């Protein structure tokens, strides 16, 4: 069951537009911290946090549509 849920999460993350796709995969799927993503990408931590927040909202919207 967990493997199926992880695969569904991966699939939904890949459907997002850049830069949200990369941030969502790293944060939600690979479970990398926001500060590590910021350090690795060379972006401001606040920028990464905002992208994570927006990606989460987009994913929630996608999951709600599937549930209906």
C-alpha positions in Angstrom: 0.0 0.0 0.0 2.7 2.5 1.0 4.6 1.8 -2.3 1.4 2.5 -4.2 0.9 5.8 -2.4 4.5 6.9 -2.9 4.2 6.1 -6.7 1.0 8.2 -6.9 2.7 11.1 -5.1 5.7 10.8 -7.5 3.3 10.8 -10.5 1.4 13.8 -9.3 4.6 15.8 -8.6 5.9 15.1 -12.1 2.7 16.7 -13.5 3.5 20.1 -11.9 5.1 22.8 -13.8 8.7 23.9 -13.2 10.1 25.0 -10.7 7.4 23.4 -8.5 8.0 19.9 -10.0 11.6 19.8 -8.8 10.9 21.3 -5.4 7.9 19.0 -4.8 9.8 15.9 -5.8 12.7 16.7 -3.6 10.7 17.9 -0.6 7.7 15.5 -0.6 9.0 12.4 -2.4 12.7 12.3 -1.5 12.1 14.1 1.8 14.9 16.6 1.5 14.7 19.6 3.8 13.9 23.0 2.5 17.3 24.3 3.6 19.1 21.5 1.8 17.2 22.1 -1.4 18.0 25.8 -1.1 21.7 25.1 -0.5 21.9 22.5 -3.4 20.0 24.8 -5.9 21.7 28.0 -4.8 18.3 29.7 -4.3 17.1 31.7 -1.3 15.6 29.6 1.4 12.5 31.8 1.5 12.0 31.2 -2.3 12.2 27.4 -1.8 9.7 27.6 1.1 7.3 29.6 -1.0 7.6 27.1 -3.9 7.0 24.2 -1.4 3.9 26.0 -0.1 2.5 26.6 -3.7 3.4 23.0 -4.8 1.5 21.7 -1.7 -1.5 23.7 -2.7 -1.4 22.5 -6.3 -1.1 18.8 -5.1 -4.0 19.2 -2.7 -6.1 20.6 -5.6 -5.2 17.6 -7.8 -6.0 15.1 -5.0 -9.3 16.8 -4.4 -10.2 16.5 -8.0 -9.4 12.8 -8.0 -11.5 12.3 -4.9 -14.6 13.8 -6.5 
